[in-house]
Structure formats: structure tokens, C-alpha cells
Amino acid sequence: MDKLFKILISVVFLGFSLALSASPVGDMLERIEKGASKKFQIEIRKGGDQDWFELDSRAGKVVVRANSNVSAAVGVNWYLKYYAGVHVSWNGMQAKLPAVLPEVKTRERHSTDMVLRYDFNYCTYSYSMPFWDWNRWEREIDWMAMHGINLPLAAVGAECVWRNFMLRLGYTEKDVEEFIAGPAFLAWFEMNNIEGWGGPLPLDWYKGQEELQKKILKRFREWGIEPVLPGYMGMMPHDAHEKLGLNVAKQEDWNGITRPSLLDPLDPDFQKFAKIYYEEQEKLFGKAKYYSMDPFHESKTSGGVDFAEAGKAVMAAMKAVNPKAVWVLQAWSENPRDAMTDPLEKGDLLILDLFSECRPMWGMESIWRKENGYAHHDWLFCMLHNFGGRIGLNGRMDQLLENWELAKTHPMASGLKGIGLSMEGTLQNPVMYELMCELPWRSGKVTREAWLKDYCFARYGVRDEKIEQAWQLLGASIYNCPRSNNQQGPHESIFCTRPSENAFWAYERSKVSNYYNPADVREAARLMLSVAEKYRGNNNFEYDLVDIVRQAVADKARSIYQHTMADYRCFNKEEFAQGRAAFRNACLEQDRLLGTRKEFMVGSWIGEALSLARNESQAALYEWNARVQITTWGNRICANKGKLHDYAHKEWNGILKDFYLPRWEAFFDTLQSGLDLKTVQQLDWYAIEEPWTLQCNPYPCTAQGDPVSVAKEVFANVIGK
């Protein structure tokens, strides 16, 4: 009997050991560093209304107890940052852990009732992720789990559903080609903004994205992450009236690009077509508990719609798929219409307050404040932060922290269920996303100064006074955009603007205005450079060093431009020529600096696109998509009249030298002709820009040069000692 008992115990422990070794947390640790899982003991104890994790030490191992795999991953991340000084980030998802991990001397516990933590904007899928393969997605899912994400938008392969939907309705493959957008523009197709632009997609694309989405969803299920699948809200091809005899509302072109039509949710055919859509989605990707739909998003065609009944109809179609499904709805501009959401039952709707750190709609004072907030509905406090994936140091630390504190206690915020990352572009300003993702897990009031001090240790693994001084300067200035400023994203680089005599911002509607002292960024760069030799090879330090020096150079270039224009207006030819030369030098030096990190290279972006191509025609299509999106965005009408040129501009190596600088040279040439001949030529910017989008010249995908040495040289050459 004793022998049998021992055998049974051995079997139980063997099974427990195998389960741990095959757990998503253990697998994640092995991807961070081979052998890392052996240094941790993960204990999952399900139950309770809150998410929580505990850190402890036992027998030379770090013990992480948690109520779920995702909570355990947060615990691992917390330990790595605040005990081991190891920050796994977008700029490096692998790290070398200490041979012996620091002991947790006193058990530490964190819990949260913010149990929903969302990730992604539809735009993120196009501005940052259109060309990702499984290896890249696997790293991102690890990042998501370590930052507590358990409710991501899962939009990969949505075009596969639409293709099958159209074919089932009797449309031809040619019709599908003309309807579905290209790989870098699928987000706006899925948001009912555009048809066809950037296409046609090859059949290989659909096969690849279907396979990729299935891998993503499988990994989500292993983690216990709930995907949010795109739902059906009535989008139909613009010619659905002629082809199918439907009574659809035709919409105006979207910035010069054909826009799909809308089938009124109250139309007798709506439920039929919704059923077909969901059936095709289920065949490919299964059912979901959450579906994302944004009827009438940025749409002028909504006059006469009975919003209350329309909302009920959209909800009914979703509930027919899964009676327990929840409708996820973005709060942006005029959406959500109260008339549509008020009649819906509590628990059936989850509203994403997209811009909570700047223009909250949930009820607190704001230019977008909704008088009744979200009434009885659940909602998430989201940080939008980035528009178009634009490069630039930027954040609203104090406003974010103040708004968050208020949201936790305000009577109108009673439906608050968690947080969301709703950025249009990702992979930049990691400090802001680290802060945002920690907020649900921290009790008490978080202060910028104290948090940044600990962040420096977590980020670099050292406590260095100079580094801390640099980050306190940045946190109080460029990362602290004030409440009175409603600009969208960073203080845009002058290099990336369409040149003019009064150039200020790259995207004409970004509302950028001066809010920080460039001297603070310059001093932060000096402080980082002063200790740079000590931290050669520290991946996070080198990434941040390049980014901070980049910002200082961009600020200096704006000053050079302004002085050069003053010399032009004063008819000072000699000073104008010197200013022009200084501006050119700054741009080329910036290009050289950014080439030391692959994250700031246009070659990395184009390389991702080319990696998915199976033949020359696909390579040409994917590269054109990649180039157009970050420059003209669309056709001539879209770029000029629609003002979308440079919306997704990138201050990157390669494009600075070959796209932005030639624009400036052409502009300075016209000014020079004005000084010489008293006539100024009017430039056709689109004609100057489009040729670069059609080129296929290669760009390097690997970093060139040592970031520390080059940062020192560039700073000295552009800004001075």
C-alpha cells in the first residue's frame, strides 16, 4: 500500500512538473532566456473576483502565485523589473537574467478589480503590424501577457471573412479584388472608410493571414486571453444597390477614396447578411465572447437613422451568434450616440473611452465630455497617446495620473472595468505604456517623480543619478503635455513637414503647439551622453539614448529652420546659405544617428513587407503599400485635399535622406531663386513625393554603427559641446 501511494504521489508530481514546463508562463520565460523557467516556480490558484499575483522566494527559486496565467506573467514582469532590474520591452523581448535571481525577502502581493485590460486600435494593425509574421506576433503576445492584457482586438485575417462573405453573395474574385484594401490600409477598410485602396490582395495573402490568425487565437486561448473579433454593422460594397438590389445608403468618398455603402440595421436584409458574415467568421476563426463594431464611424451619412432601433438590431445579430456576447464600441468624436446605447442592457456593451488621458468622454470635464457619461454601461479607461505611429517623445504623465485617480472614485465612472491601450501606432515611448499598464496593479496614488525613479532602475538595471536627472527633466517637460493642450501625438519633427515659409507641423490637423522647453530635452540628452560609456551594450539604454538625442536634434533643426527663414525674409543671402547648409547637415546627421537602431530604420518597415512576398509582383505591391502609407497616404486628392499626406510620417533612417531632405532642398531652391531672381516657383508637392513611393531601391534592415559613439558625434556636430 505504501509503495502504491508513493507511485501515485510520484505520478501526481510528475504531471504537475510537466504541466508547469508546458505552461504559457514557462514557455514565455524560455523565450526571454533559455533556461529561465527553471529559476521560477509558477503557482496558479484560480478563483475570486479580482486578478492578483504574489511574489515570494523558496529554495532558491522565485515563486509567482496568481489567479491566472496572465496575472502570473504580470508578476514575472514585476519581479524582473523591480528586483532583477531587467526590462523586457518592444525594443528587446530577450534578456540575460542574473545567474542567481535576487531573493524576495518579504512576500509582495498586488491585486486589481480592473479585470478587463484591452489592447489595440484598428489603426494599430495597419500603422504598426500589417506585415508581422508569427515570430513577431509571438513576441507581442508575450509582451501583452507580461503587461496584463487579457482583451485584445484580434483583427488579423478579417479580410478573409469579407472575401468569403462576398463570394457567398455572388460577387466574383474580381469584385473582391476591387473591394478589399491593400495590406497597409486594411484598418480603414474594416472601419468602413475605404474600398480597394492599396489592393488587390493576392490569394496567397488570404491563405497566410488565415493561418496566422489561427495561430494567434490558439495562443490567446492557451493564455486565457479573450479575443475581440470584428463584428458586422452593415458595411456593403458601394455598388450593392446595383449588384444586389439592396436599399443601401451610399456614402461620400473618404478623402478622395471610394467608401463602402451602409445597409441600415433596420433593413429587412440586415439580419440575413449579418448571419452570413458571422457564419463565415465562425468557419474560419470560431465564435467570440466579444465583438467590435463602430456604426457610423466618422460618417456623415446617418441622417434619419433611428439610432435606438439600429443599436438593437446590431446587438440582436451579434447575440444570435453568442447569446452571452458583449459588444465592444469605441468612443470617438460623436460616437457612441446616446440614442443608440441608452436602450441597451447593462452588461451587453463595453465602451472604450479611447482618449481618456486627454479628451475623456466618460463624464469628467473635457472638451469631449458627455453630459451623462456612459450611463449604465461598462467602460474602459484608455490611453490613445499615438497617432499614425509618428516618432517623437511624448506623453501626458500628470494628466494621465490625475484622470485615472478621478475615474476610480467619480460617481459617473461607476461602470469602469479596466484600462485599454488604444494607440494608433505602437513600438515607441515605452515609458508611457509601462506606466499605463501598471496603474491597475498599484494601490494608492502614483506620483510621476517617484514612479520615474523606480522606472530608471527597472529600465536599465542600475541606479544612476545622472540617468534619473535626465528622466525627471523629460517627465516634467516633453512627457508632461498640459491639460490645456489637445494636440494629437508628439511635437512633430520639422524634418517631416511639407516645407513652407511658416512650417510647424507635419500633419495639418494635429493641433501641435509648443508646450515644453527644448532646453530640457537637450540637457537630458547631455546627461545621458555623460554616462553613456558606462552603459555600452545595455540595450534599453542605447535605444533610449538614440531616441532622446534624436529629439534634441529635431528640436535644434526647428530652431535652425526658423533662423534660416528670418534670414530669407531679411534678404540676407549669406546667412540664408549658411542656415540651409546647417539644416541639411542636421538632417543627414539625424539620418546617420537613427541608422544605429533597427527600430528607427525605414529598411525594417519595408523589409517586413518584402518578407511576406512570394513573387516579384507581390513584392512590388507590398513595398508600394509600405511606402505610400508613411508618405502621401493616398492618391493626390487624399494627400492634398484630404490633408492626409504625412499623417503617418516617420522620422526614420533612410526616408530622412531620400524623401524628406529632397523636399526641403526643392523648397530652399525656390527661396534661393526668389533671392536671386525675385520670383518664387510654386511647387507641386505630390509630384515630388510620389516617385519615392514607386521606387524599389533597397534599404538596410540591420543597424549601422555604434549607437553610443554616433550619438556623441551627432550631438556635437548639430548641437555643440
C-alpha positions in Angstrom: 0.0 0.0 0.0 2.8 2.4 0.9 4.5 1.6 -2.4 1.4 2.2 -4.4 0.9 5.5 -2.5 4.4 6.6 -3.4 3.8 5.7 -7.0 0.6 7.8 -7.1 2.4 10.8 -5.5 5.2 10.5 -8.0 2.7 10.4 -10.9 0.9 13.5 -9.5 4.2 15.5 -9.1 5.4 14.3 -12.5 2.1 15.6 -14.0 2.4 18.9 -12.1 6.0 19.3 -13.3 5.1 18.5 -16.9 2.2 20.9 -16.7 4.5 23.7 -15.5 7.1 23.0 -18.1 4.4 23.3 -20.8 2.6 26.3 -19.3 2.4 29.5 -21.3 4.3 31.3 -18.5 7.1 28.8 -18.6 7.3 28.9 -22.4 7.4 32.7 -22.2 10.3 32.6 -19.8 12.2 30.3 -22.1 11.8 32.7 -25.0 13.1 35.5 -22.8 16.2 33.4 -21.9 16.8 29.7 -22.4 16.7 28.1 -19.0 14.9 31.0 -17.3 11.8 28.9 -16.4 13.9 26.7 -14.1 14.5 29.8 -11.9 10.8 30.3 -11.3 8.0 28.4 -9.7 4.6 29.4 -11.0 1.5 28.5 -9.0 -1.9 29.2 -10.5 -4.8 29.4 -7.9 -8.0 30.2 -9.7 -11.0 31.9 -8.0 -12.1 35.2 -6.6 -13.4 38.4 -8.2 -10.1 40.1 -8.5 -6.9 39.5 -10.5 -3.8 39.1 -8.3 -0.3 37.9 -8.1 2.2 37.3 -5.3 6.0 37.3 -5.3 7.9 35.1 -2.9 11.1 33.0 -2.7 11.6 29.4 -1.8 14.5 27.0 -2.1 16.5 29.4 -4.4 13.6 30.0 -6.8 11.3 32.9 -7.3 7.7 31.9 -6.6 5.0 33.6 -8.5 1.4 32.8 -7.4 -1.5 34.2 -9.3 -5.1 33.6 -10.2 -4.4 33.2 -13.9 -1.6 32.8 -16.4 -1.8 36.4 -17.4 -1.7 37.6 -13.8 1.3 35.3 -13.3 3.0 36.9 -16.4 2.4 40.3 -14.8 4.0 39.0 -11.6 7.1 37.7 -13.5 7.4 41.1 -15.3 7.1 42.9 -12.0 9.8 40.8 -10.4 12.1 41.2 -13.4 11.8 45.0 -13.3 11.8 45.8 -9.7 14.0 43.0 -8.2 16.3 42.0 -11.1 16.5 45.3 -13.0 15.5 43.6 -16.2 13.1 45.3 -18.5 11.7 43.2 -21.4 10.4 45.7 -23.9 9.4 46.2 -27.5 13.0 47.1 -28.3 14.1 43.8 -26.8 12.0 40.8 -25.8 15.0 38.8 -24.8 17.3 39.5 -21.9 20.1 38.0 -19.8 18.9 37.3 -16.3 21.2 37.2 -13.3 22.8 33.8 -12.7 21.2 33.9 -9.2 18.0 35.8 -9.0 17.6 38.3 -6.2 15.6 36.9 -3.3 12.1 38.2 -2.5 12.7 38.7 1.2 9.1 39.8 2.1 6.1 38.4 0.2 4.7 41.0 -2.1 1.1 41.0 -3.3 -0.7 43.1 -5.9 -4.4 42.8 -6.9 -6.9 44.7 -9.0 -10.6 44.8 -9.6 -9.8 46.3 -13.1 -10.3 42.9 -14.6 -10.5 43.9 -18.3 -7.4 45.2 -19.9 -7.7 45.9 -23.6 -5.2 46.3 -26.4 -5.1 47.8 -29.9 -6.9 50.3 -32.1 -7.9 49.1 -35.6 -5.3 51.6 -36.8 -2.6 49.7 -34.9 -3.0 46.8 -37.2 -2.0 49.0 -40.2 0.3 51.6 -38.8 2.5 49.1 -36.9 1.6 45.4 -37.6 0.4 44.9 -41.2 3.4 42.8 -42.2 4.1 40.8 -39.0 4.7 37.1 -39.2 4.1 34.5 -36.4 7.5 35.0 -34.9 6.8 38.7 -34.4 3.3 38.1 -33.1 4.6 35.5 -30.7 6.9 38.1 -29.1 4.0 40.6 -29.0 1.7 38.2 -27.2 4.4 37.6 -24.6 4.6 41.4 -24.2 0.8 41.6 -23.8 0.7 38.9 -21.2 3.5 40.5 -19.2 1.6 43.8 -19.2 -1.7 42.2 -18.1 -3.6 42.4 -21.4 -6.4 39.9 -21.5 -8.8 41.5 -24.0 -7.1 42.4 -27.3 -8.7 43.3 -30.6 -8.0 40.4 -32.9 -8.3 41.8 -36.4 -5.7 39.7 -38.3 -7.5 37.9 -41.2 -10.7 40.0 -41.1 -10.3 40.4 -44.8 -10.5 36.6 -45.2 -14.0 36.7 -43.7 -15.0 39.6 -46.0 -13.7 37.7 -49.0 -15.8 34.6 -48.2 -18.8 36.8 -47.4 -18.7 38.5 -50.8 -18.2 35.3 -52.7 -21.1 33.8 -50.9 -23.2 36.7 -52.0 -22.4 36.0 -55.6 -19.6 38.6 -56.1 -16.7 37.5 -58.3 -13.0 37.3 -57.4 -12.5 40.4 -59.5 -15.2 42.2 -57.4 -13.4 41.1 -54.2 -10.1 42.5 -55.5 -11.7 45.9 -56.1 -13.5 45.9 -52.7 -10.9 44.9 -50.2 -8.0 47.3 -49.4 -4.3 46.6 -49.5 -2.2 45.2 -46.6 -1.2 48.6 -45.2 -4.8 50.0 -45.4 -6.9 47.2 -44.1 -7.7 49.0 -40.9 -9.7 51.7 -42.7 -11.4 49.1 -44.9 -12.5 47.4 -41.7 -13.7 50.7 -40.2 -15.9 51.3 -43.2 -13.8 54.2 -44.5 -12.4 52.9 -47.8 -12.7 50.4 -50.6 -9.9 48.9 -52.6 -7.1 51.4 -52.0 -3.8 49.6 -51.9 -5.1 46.4 -53.4 -5.7 44.0 -54.9 -4.6 41.4 -52.4 -3.2 38.2 -53.9 -4.8 34.9 -52.9 -1.6 33.9 -51.1 -2.2 36.8 -48.7 -5.6 35.4 -47.6 -4.1 32.0 -47.0 -1.2 33.4 -45.0 -3.4 35.7 -42.8 -5.9 32.9 -42.1 -3.1 30.7 -40.9 -1.6 33.5 -38.9 -4.9 34.4 -37.1 -5.5 30.8 -36.2 -2.0 30.7 -34.5 -2.7 33.9 -32.7 -6.1 32.8 -31.4 -4.7 29.4 -30.3 -2.0 31.2 -28.3 -4.7 33.6 -26.8 -6.7 30.5 -25.6 -3.6 29.0 -24.1 -3.1 32.2 -22.0 -6.8 32.6 -21.2 -6.9 35.8 -23.2 -10.3 36.7 -24.7 -10.1 38.0 -28.3 -12.3 40.7 -29.6 -13.4 39.8 -33.1 -14.7 42.3 -35.7 -18.5 42.2 -35.9 -21.0 43.1 -38.6 -22.5 46.6 -38.7 -23.9 46.8 -42.2 -20.9 47.5 -44.4 -21.5 46.6 -48.0 -19.7 47.3 -51.3 -20.6 50.7 -52.7 -22.4 49.1 -55.7 -24.6 46.8 -53.5 -27.7 48.6 -54.8 -26.9 47.8 -58.4 -25.4 44.4 -57.9 -27.8 43.0 -55.2 -30.7 45.4 -55.4 -30.2 46.5 -51.8 -31.5 49.7 -50.3 -28.1 50.9 -49.1 -27.0 54.3 -48.1 -24.2 55.4 -50.4 -21.6 57.4 -48.6 -19.4 60.3 -49.8 -15.9 59.4 -50.8 -13.5 59.3 -47.9 -10.7 61.9 -48.6 -10.9 61.1 -52.3 -11.2 57.3 -51.9 -14.4 55.3 -52.6 -16.2 54.5 -49.4 -18.4 51.4 -48.9 -22.1 51.8 -48.6 -24.1 51.1 -45.4 -27.1 48.8 -45.0 -29.4 50.2 -42.4 -29.6 47.8 -39.4 -33.4 48.2 -39.6 -33.5 47.0 -43.2 -35.1 43.5 -43.6 -32.0 42.2 -45.2 -29.6 43.3 -42.4 -30.1 40.2 -40.2 -29.7 37.9 -43.2 -26.4 39.4 -44.2 -25.2 39.6 -40.6 -25.9 35.9 -40.3 -23.8 35.1 -43.4 -20.9 37.3 -42.1 -20.9 35.6 -38.7 -21.2 32.1 -40.2 -18.2 32.8 -42.4 -16.2 34.2 -39.5 -17.1 31.2 -37.3 -16.0 28.7 -40.1 -12.5 30.4 -40.1 -12.0 31.6 -36.5 -14.8 30.3 -34.3 -17.1 32.3 -32.0 -16.1 35.0 -29.6 -17.4 36.5 -26.4 -16.6 40.0 -27.5 -17.3 41.6 -30.9 -16.1 45.1 -32.0 -18.4 47.3 -34.1 -18.5 51.1 -34.6 -21.5 52.0 -36.7 -21.4 55.5 -38.3 -17.7 55.9 -37.5 -16.5 59.2 -38.9 -19.6 59.1 -41.1 -21.8 62.0 -42.3 -24.4 59.6 -43.7 -26.5 59.0 -40.6 -29.3 61.4 -41.1 -32.7 60.0 -40.4 -31.4 56.8 -38.8 -33.3 55.6 -35.8 -30.3 55.1 -33.6 -32.1 53.3 -30.8 -33.6 50.6 -33.1 -30.3 50.4 -35.1 -28.4 49.6 -32.0 -30.9 46.9 -31.0 -30.6 45.4 -34.5 -26.8 45.3 -34.4 -26.9 43.8 -30.9 -29.5 41.2 -32.0 -27.4 40.0 -34.9 -24.4 39.6 -32.5 -26.5 37.8 -29.8 -27.8 35.3 -32.4 -24.2 34.1 -32.7 -23.5 34.0 -29.0 -26.2 35.0 -26.5 -23.6 36.0 -24.0 -21.6 38.1 -26.4 -20.6 41.7 -25.5 -20.5 44.5 -28.0 -17.2 46.5 -27.8 -17.7 50.1 -29.0 -15.1 52.9 -29.5 -15.9 56.3 -28.0 -14.6 58.8 -30.5 -15.9 62.2 -31.6 -19.7 61.9 -31.9 -19.7 58.1 -31.2 -21.3 56.5 -29.3 -24.6 58.1 -29.9 -26.6 58.1 -26.7 -29.8 57.4 -28.6 -28.1 54.1 -29.8 -26.6 53.0 -26.5 -29.2 54.1 -23.9 -31.8 51.4 -24.6 -29.2 48.6 -24.5 -29.0 46.4 -21.4 -26.2 46.8 -18.8 -23.5 44.2 -19.4 -24.2 43.9 -23.2 -21.9 46.8 -24.1 -18.3 47.6 -23.3 -17.3 51.2 -24.3 -13.7 52.1 -25.0 -13.1 55.7 -23.8 -10.3 56.0 -26.4 -8.6 59.2 -25.3 -9.0 59.2 -21.6 -5.7 60.8 -20.9 -6.6 63.9 -22.9 -10.2 64.1 -24.1 -12.2 61.8 -21.8 -15.9 61.4 -22.6 -17.0 59.4 -19.6 -18.2 62.4 -17.6 -15.3 64.4 -16.2 -14.6 67.9 -17.5 -13.2 67.7 -21.0 -13.8 69.2 -24.5 -15.5 65.9 -25.4 -17.4 65.4 -22.1 -20.7 63.5 -22.4 -23.2 65.0 -20.1 -24.5 61.7 -18.8 -21.2 59.8 -19.3 -21.8 56.2 -20.3 -24.9 55.9 -18.1 -25.4 52.3 -17.0 -22.8 50.8 -19.4 -19.4 49.3 -18.6 -16.4 51.1 -20.0 -12.6 51.1 -20.1 -10.2 54.0 -19.4 -7.9 54.0 -22.5 -4.7 55.8 -23.5 -4.6 56.7 -27.2 -1.3 58.6 -27.0 0.0 58.0 -30.5 -1.5 58.9 -33.9 -0.2 57.4 -37.1 2.8 55.8 -35.5 4.6 59.1 -35.5 8.0 59.3 -33.9 8.6 61.6 -31.0 9.0 61.7 -27.3 5.5 62.4 -26.0 3.2 61.8 -23.1 0.7 63.3 -20.6 2.0 61.8 -17.4 0.4 64.1 -14.9 -2.9 64.3 -16.8 -3.0 60.6 -17.1 -2.4 60.0 -13.4 -4.9 62.7 -12.4 -7.6 61.5 -14.8 -7.0 57.9 -13.6 -7.4 58.8 -9.9 -10.6 60.7 -10.6 -12.0 57.9 -12.7 -11.6 55.4 -9.9 -13.8 57.4 -7.5 -16.1 59.7 -9.6 -19.8 58.9 -9.3 -20.2 59.0 -13.1 -17.4 56.4 -13.6 -19.1 53.6 -11.7 -19.1 51.4 -14.8 -15.3 51.4 -15.0 -14.0 47.9 -15.6 -10.4 48.4 -16.5 -7.9 50.0 -18.9 -7.1 49.9 -22.6 -4.2 50.7 -24.9 -5.8 52.3 -27.9 -2.8 53.8 -29.7 -2.9 54.2 -33.5 0.8 53.2 -33.7 2.8 51.2 -31.2 6.5 50.3 -30.6 7.5 53.8 -29.3 7.7 55.7 -26.0 7.8 52.5 -23.8 7.8 54.6 -20.7 4.2 55.7 -21.2 2.9 52.1 -21.8 4.8 50.8 -18.8 3.1 53.4 -16.6 -0.3 52.8 -18.1 -0.2 49.1 -17.7 1.0 49.3 -14.1 -1.8 51.6 -12.9 -4.4 48.9 -12.3 -2.0 46.9 -10.1 -0.8 49.8 -7.9 -2.7 50.8 -4.8 -2.6 54.4 -3.6 -1.8 57.5 -5.6 1.0 57.2 -8.1 3.3 60.3 -8.5 5.3 60.9 -11.6 8.6 61.7 -9.7 8.6 58.5 -7.6 7.5 56.3 -10.4 10.2 57.5 -12.8 12.9 57.0 -10.2 11.9 53.3 -9.9 11.4 53.1 -13.7 15.0 54.0 -14.3 16.2 51.0 -12.2 13.7 48.7 -13.9 14.7 50.0 -17.4 18.4 49.9 -17.1 19.2 47.7 -14.1 21.2 50.4 -12.3 20.6 53.4 -10.0 22.4 56.2 -11.6 21.9 59.8 -10.5 22.6 61.3 -14.0 20.1 59.0 -15.6 17.5 59.8 -13.0 18.1 63.5 -13.5 17.6 63.1 -17.3 14.3 61.3 -16.9 13.0 63.7 -14.3 13.6 66.5 -16.8 11.9 64.6 -19.5 9.0 63.7 -17.2 8.4 67.3 -16.2 8.5 68.7 -19.7 8.1 66.8 -23.0 6.4 63.8 -21.3 4.0 66.2 -19.5 1.9 67.8 -22.1 -0.5 70.0 -20.2 -4.3 69.7 -19.9 -4.8 72.9 -21.9 -3.1 71.4 -24.9 -5.2 69.0 -27.0 -2.6 68.1 -29.7 -2.6 64.6 -31.3 0.7 62.9 -30.5 4.2 64.2 -30.4 5.8 67.5 -31.2 6.3 66.6 -34.8 9.8 66.9 -36.4 10.4 69.8 -38.7 12.2 67.4 -41.0 9.0 65.6 -41.8 6.8 68.6 -42.7 5.9 69.7 -46.2 8.2 72.7 -46.4 6.7 76.2 -46.3 7.7 79.6 -45.1 5.7 79.0 -41.9 6.2 75.3 -41.4 5.3 74.0 -38.0 3.6 70.6 -38.0 3.7 67.6 -40.4 0.1 66.6 -40.2 -2.1 69.7 -40.8 -4.8 68.8 -38.2 -2.5 67.5 -35.4 -3.0 70.7 -33.3 0.7 70.6 -32.3 1.8 73.6 -30.3 4.8 74.5 -28.1 4.4 73.1 -24.6 7.9 72.2 -23.4 11.3 73.8 -23.3 13.7 72.2 -25.8 16.5 73.0 -23.4 15.1 70.4 -21.1 15.4 67.7 -23.7 18.8 69.0 -24.7 20.0 68.8 -21.1 18.5 65.3 -20.7 20.5 64.2 -23.8 23.7 65.7 -22.3 23.1 63.8 -19.1 22.5 60.5 -20.9 25.6 61.1 -23.0 27.7 61.9 -20.0 27.3 58.3 -18.7 26.9 56.5 -22.0 30.4 54.9 -21.9 29.4 53.1 -18.7 26.3 51.5 -20.3 27.6 50.4 -23.7 25.8 47.2 -24.6 22.8 48.0 -22.4 20.1 47.5 -25.0 17.5 49.7 -23.3 19.9 52.4 -22.6 21.2 52.6 -26.1 17.7 52.6 -27.5 16.6 55.5 -25.2 19.9 57.4 -25.8 19.3 57.4 -29.6 15.7 58.4 -29.1 16.4 61.3 -26.7 19.3 62.6 -28.8 17.0 62.3 -31.9 14.5 64.5 -30.2 17.2 67.1 -29.3 18.4 67.2 -32.9 14.8 67.6 -34.2 14.3 70.5 -31.8 17.6 72.1 -32.9 16.6 71.7 -36.5 13.4 73.6 -35.9 15.5 76.4 -34.5 17.8 76.3 -37.5 14.8 76.5 -39.8 13.3 79.5 -38.0 16.6 81.4 -38.2 17.1 80.5 -41.8 13.6 81.8 -42.7 14.3 85.0 -40.8 17.5 85.4 -42.9 15.4 84.8 -46.0 12.9 87.5 -45.1 15.7 89.9 -44.3 17.2 89.2 -47.8 20.4 88.0 -46.1 21.8 85.7 -48.8 25.0 84.7 -46.9 23.2 83.8 -43.7 20.5 82.1 -45.6 23.0 79.9 -47.4 24.7 79.0 -44.0 21.3 78.2 -42.4 20.3 76.0 -45.3 23.6 74.1 -45.1 23.2 73.7 -41.3 19.7 72.3 -41.8 20.9 69.9 -44.4 23.7 68.8 -42.1 21.3 68.3 -39.2 19.0 66.1 -41.4 21.9 63.9 -42.6 23.3 63.6 -39.1 19.8 62.6 -37.8 19.6 60.0 -40.6 23.0 58.6 -39.5 22.0 58.5 -35.8 18.8 56.7 -36.5 20.6 54.1 -38.6 22.3 52.8 -35.4 19.0 51.2 -34.2 16.8 48.9 -36.4 13.7 50.3 -34.7 14.3 53.7 -36.4 15.1 52.4 -39.9 12.7 52.5 -42.9 14.5 49.4 -44.1 13.0 47.5 -41.2 9.5 48.5 -42.2 10.0 47.8 -45.9 11.9 44.6 -45.0 8.9 43.3 -43.1 6.7 44.0 -46.1 9.0 42.2 -48.5 9.4 39.2 -46.2 5.8 38.2 -46.9 6.1 38.4 -50.7 6.1 35.1 -52.7 7.0 36.6 -56.0 8.1 39.9 -57.7 4.5 41.2 -58.2 3.7 40.7 -54.5 7.0 42.3 -53.5 6.1 45.4 -55.6 2.6 45.6 -54.2 3.7 45.2 -50.5 6.6 47.6 -50.8 4.3 50.2 -52.5 1.8 49.9 -49.6 4.6 50.3 -47.1 6.0 53.4 -48.8 2.7 55.2 -49.6 1.2 54.8 -46.1 4.1 56.7 -44.4 4.2 59.4 -47.0 1.3 60.5 -49.2 -1.1 58.0 -47.5 -3.4 58.1 -50.5 -3.9 59.5 -54.0 -3.4 63.1 -54.9 -6.9 64.1 -53.7 -6.4 62.2 -50.4 -2.9 63.7 -49.9 -3.7 67.3 -50.7 -7.4 68.0 -50.3 -7.9 65.3 -47.7 -4.7 66.5 -46.0 -3.6 63.0 -45.1 -0.1 63.5 -46.5 2.5 62.8 -43.8 -0.3 61.7 -41.3 1.9 58.7 -40.6 5.2 60.4 -41.2 8.3 58.6 -39.8 11.5 60.2 -38.6 13.5 57.2 -39.7 16.9 56.4 -41.2 16.7 56.2 -45.0 13.5 58.1 -45.6 15.0 61.2 -44.0 17.8 61.3 -46.5 15.8 60.1 -49.6 12.3 61.6 -49.1 12.2 64.4 -46.6 15.6 66.1 -47.4 14.9 66.3 -51.2 11.6 68.1 -50.4 13.5 70.6 -48.3 16.2 71.1 -50.9 13.5 71.8 -53.6 11.9 74.3 -51.2 15.2 76.1 -50.4 15.9 76.2 -54.2 12.7 78.1 -54.7 13.6 80.5 -52.0 17.1 81.0 -53.4 15.5 81.8 -56.8 13.4 84.4 -55.0 16.5 85.9 -53.6 18.3 85.8 -56.9 15.5 86.4 -59.4 12.8 88.0 -57.3 10.4 85.1 -58.3 9.3 82.1 -56.2 8.3 78.9 -58.0 5.1 77.2 -56.8 6.0 73.5 -56.1 3.7 70.6 -56.8 4.5 68.6 -53.6 2.6 65.4 -54.6 4.5 65.3 -57.9 7.8 65.5 -55.9 6.6 62.9 -53.3 5.0 60.2 -55.5 8.2 59.0 -57.2 9.7 57.7 -53.9 6.6 55.6 -53.4 7.1 53.9 -56.7 10.8 53.1 -56.2 12.2 49.7 -55.1 15.7 50.8 -54.1 17.0 48.7 -51.2 17.4 49.9 -47.6 19.4 48.1 -44.9 17.5 46.2 -42.2 20.3 45.9 -39.8 21.8 48.7 -37.7 24.8 50.6 -39.0 27.4 51.9 -36.5 27.8 52.1 -32.7 24.8 54.0 -31.1 26.9 55.5 -28.3 29.7 56.8 -30.5 27.4 58.1 -33.2 25.1 59.7 -30.7 28.1 61.6 -29.2 29.3 62.7 -32.7 25.8 63.8 -33.9 25.1 65.7 -30.8 28.4 67.6 -31.0 28.0 68.2 -34.7 24.5 69.5 -34.6 24.0 71.0 -31.1 27.6 71.6 -29.9 29.6 70.6 -26.9 
